[in-house]
Amino acid sequence: MKTTDFLILSIAVIAGSFAGAARAETNLLLVCNKGDRTLSVINPETGGQIAVVNEDGVTGHEVVASADGRLAFVPIYGNSGVGQPGTDGQLIRVIDIDRHSIVGTVNFTKGMRPHCAVIGPKDQLLYVTTELDNSITVIDPKTFAILYSIPTDQIESHMLAITSDGNFGYTANVKPGTVSVLDLKARKVLKVIPVAKTAQRICLSRDDRWVFTADQTKPQMAVIDVKTNQVARWIELPGVGYGAATTPDNQWLVVAMPSIRQAALVDLRTMKLAGTVDLPKNPQEVLIRPDGKVAYVSCDASKKVAAIDLKTFKVEKLIDAGNGADGLAWAVRP
């Protein structure tokens, strides 16, 4: 073999190794940085940022990964809080997680304030809350085509949770303080449940038995029984709740409490507070790692994501993110 041929082969092997290493990253943590208008791609084991991708929009609050873990969908909401005056986003950016670049855009052609994005657990379609249309919009995540919409019959339908069978959706409607129950197959509202004067965020128990949403006027979580579609009870908290998520074993509900810089740990067997964890300033969203061992909490004003060990109930590490760290997603790679 000639020396030049050997060098070319060596370079090709090295280049292939680097490319393979980039694609070999598994279980990536995605963080939407509202203040920077960027998406952080993070190795959750080391806590290091692999890449920071410019969203080219004002501004994304939430993110979800495609079912194959290769794409990230970032709805461009706008530059204000829910219900506040400001720009009305009309785009969803599609980001290739390996290439660290925008590879597509969904354009609603008018202001919709798209916000929470969820991949359907069965049909693997992309469901996005479209607040200004009082609806959920359903999108093909492969072609980026808008398929249809489902009404919520309420304003400010901000966040969405979908049952594990993919049949039903629940939206937290902020200003009305209600939850809309949606039949996703029939594409209609089954019921609107009164909860509080103002409500925020929403999640389901892993057995699809309970829906949780946070009262924004009192330190309590509403517990909705999906069999009756009524508030069955309340969970008292030490501070007003916000983002929340349940563990895969259905034992814990982790609730961010921004005003007191803590996360609440609620035992779902008793529906009572079991403990709290101190966090950096302004905790927002909660994401549970698929193995149930770690809860990630984005801390908006601190440019951090706190990783809580769910065995010791202690912050095991603080991960650097960007300004206004908020929406979280987990990308499971093939």
C-alpha positions in Angstrom: 0.0 0.0 0.0 1.3 3.4 -0.9 2.0 5.9 1.9 -0.6 8.3 0.4 -3.2 5.6 0.2 -2.5 4.6 3.9 -2.9 8.3 4.9 -6.2 8.6 3.1 -7.5 5.4 4.6 -6.4 6.5 8.1 -8.1 9.8 7.7 -11.3 8.1 6.5 -11.2 5.7 9.4 -10.7 8.5 11.9 -13.4 10.7 10.4 -15.7 7.7 10.4 -14.9 7.1 14.1 -15.7 10.7 15.0 -19.0 10.6 13.0 -19.9 7.3 14.6 -19.1 8.7 18.1 -21.4 11.6 17.5 -24.2 9.3 16.5 -23.5 6.8 19.3 -24.6 9.3 22.0 -27.6 7.8 23.6 -30.2 9.1 26.0 -29.6 12.8 25.2 -31.1 15.5 27.3 -32.6 18.4 25.3 -33.2 21.8 26.9 -35.0 24.9 25.5 -33.3 28.1 26.5 -35.9 30.8 26.2 -33.6 33.7 26.8 -31.0 32.6 24.3 -33.5 31.3 21.8 -31.4 28.1 21.6 -31.7 24.4 22.1 -29.0 22.7 24.2 -28.1 19.1 23.4 -26.6 17.6 26.6 -24.9 14.4 27.6 -26.7 13.6 30.8 -24.0 11.4 32.2 -21.2 14.0 32.0 -23.5 17.0 32.2 -21.6 18.5 29.2 -23.2 20.4 26.4 -22.6 18.5 23.1 -24.1 21.4 21.1 -26.1 24.6 21.3 -28.4 25.1 18.3 -29.9 28.4 17.4 -33.7 28.1 16.9 -33.8 31.1 14.5 -37.1 32.2 16.1 -38.6 34.2 19.0 -38.8 32.0 21.0 -39.2 28.3 21.8 -40.4 27.3 25.3 -40.9 23.5 24.9 -39.3 20.7 23.0 -40.0 17.0 22.2 -37.8 14.4 20.4 -39.1 12.2 17.6 -39.8 8.6 18.4 -36.4 7.5 16.8 -34.5 10.2 18.8 -33.1 11.8 15.7 -35.1 15.0 15.5 -36.2 17.7 18.0 -39.4 19.7 17.5 -39.3 23.2 19.0 -42.6 25.2 18.8 -41.8 28.9 18.5 -44.2 30.4 20.9 -43.4 34.1 21.0 -41.7 36.6 23.3 -44.3 36.7 26.1 -45.8 34.6 28.8 -49.2 32.8 28.4 -52.0 35.3 28.0 -49.6 38.3 27.9 -49.2 40.7 25.0 -46.3 40.0 22.7 -45.4 38.3 19.5 -47.5 35.4 18.3 -45.4 32.5 17.0 -46.5 30.6 14.0 -43.6 28.1 13.4 -42.2 24.8 14.7 -38.5 24.3 14.1 -37.3 20.8 13.3 -33.7 20.2 14.5 -31.5 17.3 13.5 -29.9 16.3 16.8 -26.8 14.7 15.2 -26.2 17.6 12.7 -27.0 20.2 15.3 -29.0 22.3 12.7 -32.5 23.1 11.6 -33.6 20.8 8.8 -37.2 21.8 8.5 -40.0 24.1 9.6 -43.7 23.7 10.1 -45.5 27.0 9.3 -49.0 27.6 10.5 -49.1 30.8 8.3 -50.7 32.8 11.1 -50.0 33.5 14.8 -50.9 30.4 16.8 -48.6 30.5 19.8 -47.7 26.8 19.5 -46.4 25.6 22.8 -46.4 22.1 24.2 -45.3 19.3 21.9 -46.0 15.6 22.6 -45.3 12.5 20.5 -48.4 10.2 20.4 -47.4 6.9 22.2 -49.2 4.7 19.7 -49.5 6.6 16.4 -46.2 8.5 16.9 -47.8 11.7 15.4 -46.8 15.1 16.8 -49.4 16.8 18.9 -48.9 20.5 19.6 -51.0 22.9 21.6 -52.0 25.9 19.5 -53.3 28.4 22.0 -54.6 31.2 19.8 -56.7 28.6 17.9 -58.0 27.0 21.1 -56.9 23.7 19.8 -54.4 20.9 19.5 -52.8 20.6 16.1 -51.7 17.2 14.8 -48.6 16.9 12.5 -46.8 14.2 10.6 -43.3 14.2 12.1 -41.8 12.6 9.0 -43.2 14.9 6.4 -43.8 17.9 8.7 -47.3 18.2 7.2 -50.2 19.6 9.3 -52.9 16.9 9.3 -55.8 18.2 11.4 -56.7 20.0 14.6 -58.7 19.0 17.7 -60.7 21.7 19.5 -60.2 22.3 23.3 -63.2 24.6 23.7 -61.0 26.8 26.0 -58.6 29.7 25.7 -54.9 29.3 26.7 -54.7 25.6 26.3 -51.0 25.6 27.3 -49.9 22.1 28.1 -50.9 18.6 27.0 -50.7 15.1 28.4 -51.8 12.0 26.5 -52.7 8.6 27.9 -50.4 5.6 27.2 -53.0 4.0 24.8 -53.1 7.3 22.8 -56.8 7.6 23.0 -57.3 10.6 25.3 -55.6 13.9 25.8 -55.8 16.5 28.7 -55.0 20.1 28.4 -54.3 22.6 31.1 -56.1 25.8 30.2 -54.4 28.6 32.1 -56.7 31.6 32.5 -59.9 29.6 32.7 -58.4 27.3 35.3 -59.8 24.3 33.6 -58.8 21.0 32.1 -60.2 19.9 28.7 -60.7 16.1 28.2 -60.2 15.2 24.6 -61.1 12.1 22.6 -58.1 12.1 20.2 -59.7 9.5 17.9 -63.0 11.2 17.6 -61.3 14.6 17.6 -63.7 16.2 20.0 -64.0 17.5 23.6 -65.6 15.1 26.0 -65.6 17.5 29.0 -64.2 20.7 30.5 -63.3 20.2 34.1 -63.2 23.3 36.4 -60.1 23.2 38.6 -59.1 26.6 40.0 -59.0 30.3 39.2 -55.8 29.7 37.3 -54.1 26.4 36.5 -50.7 25.5 35.1 -49.0 22.4 33.6 -50.4 18.9 33.5 -49.3 15.3 33.8 -50.7 11.8 34.1 -49.9 9.0 36.5 -48.2 6.1 34.6 -51.3 3.9 35.0 -53.4 6.6 33.4 -55.6 6.7 36.6 -55.0 10.3 37.7 -54.4 13.7 36.1 -52.4 16.3 38.0 -52.4 20.0 37.5 -51.2 22.9 39.7 -53.5 25.5 41.2 -51.7 28.9 40.6 -53.5 30.7 43.5 -52.9 28.2 46.3 -50.1 25.7 47.1 -52.0 22.6 46.0 -52.2 20.1 43.2 -55.6 19.0 41.8 -56.0 15.2 41.4 -58.5 14.4 38.6 -60.0 10.9 38.5 -60.1 9.9 34.8 -63.0 7.6 35.5 -65.3 10.4 36.5 -63.4 13.3 35.0 -63.8 15.3 38.2 -61.3 16.6 40.8 -61.2 13.8 43.3 -58.9 15.3 45.9 -56.1 17.9 46.5 -52.5 17.5 47.4 -51.2 20.2 49.8 -47.8 21.6 48.9 -45.4 23.9 50.7 -45.4 26.3 47.7 -47.4 26.9 44.5 -46.6 24.1 42.1 -45.7 24.3 38.4 -44.2 21.6 36.2 -44.6 18.1 37.4 -43.9 14.5 36.3 -44.5 11.0 37.7 -42.0 8.1 37.9 -42.3 4.9 35.8 -43.1 2.8 38.9 -46.0 5.2 39.7 -44.6 5.8 43.1 -43.6 9.5 43.0 -44.9 12.8 41.7 -42.1 15.4 41.4 -43.4 19.0 41.4 -41.4 22.1 40.8 -42.2 25.0 43.1 -40.6 28.2 41.6 -41.5 30.6 44.4 -39.7 28.7 47.1 -36.9 27.2 44.9 -37.8 23.6 45.7 -39.1 20.4 44.2 -41.8 18.5 46.1 -41.8 14.7 46.3 -45.3 13.4 46.6 -45.9 9.7 47.5 -48.6 8.6 45.1 -49.6 5.7 47.4 -50.8 8.2 50.0 -51.2 11.3 47.8 -49.2 13.2 50.5 -46.0 15.2 50.5 -43.0 13.0 51.5 -40.2 15.6 51.2 -38.7 18.5 49.4 -35.4 19.2 47.6 -33.7 22.6 47.4 -33.0 23.8 43.9 -31.5 26.8 42.1 -33.6 29.8 41.4 -36.9 29.5 39.5 -37.4 25.7 38.8 -39.8 25.2 35.9 -40.2 21.8 34.2 -39.7 18.3 35.4 -38.5 15.4 33.3 -38.1 11.8 34.7 -35.3 9.7 33.2 -36.8 6.6 31.6 -35.2 4.3 34.2 -36.9 6.3 36.9 -33.6 7.0 38.8 -33.3 10.7 38.1 -35.6 13.7 37.9 -34.3 16.6 35.8 -35.7 20.0 36.7 -34.9 23.1 34.5 -34.1 26.2 36.5 -35.0 29.2 34.4 -33.2 32.1 36.1 -30.2 30.0 37.0 -29.2 28.7 33.6 -29.1 25.2 35.1 -30.8 21.8 35.1 -30.8 20.1 38.4 -30.5 16.3 38.4 -32.2 14.8 41.5 -31.3 11.3 42.5 -34.7 9.7 43.3 -33.1 7.2 45.8 -31.4 9.7 48.0 -33.7 12.7 47.2 -30.6 14.9 46.7 -29.3 16.9 43.7 -26.5 14.8 42.3 -25.4 17.4 39.8 -26.1 20.8 38.3 -26.0 20.8 34.5 -25.1 24.0 32.7 -27.7 25.0 30.1 -28.7 28.4 28.7 -30.5 31.6 29.7 -34.1 30.9 30.5 -33.7 27.1 30.6 -37.2 25.7 30.5 -38.6 22.9 28.3 -37.0 19.5 28.6 -37.0 16.4 26.5 -35.3 13.0 26.4 -34.0 11.7 23.1 -33.6 7.9 23.1 -31.3 6.9 20.2 -31.4 3.7 18.2 
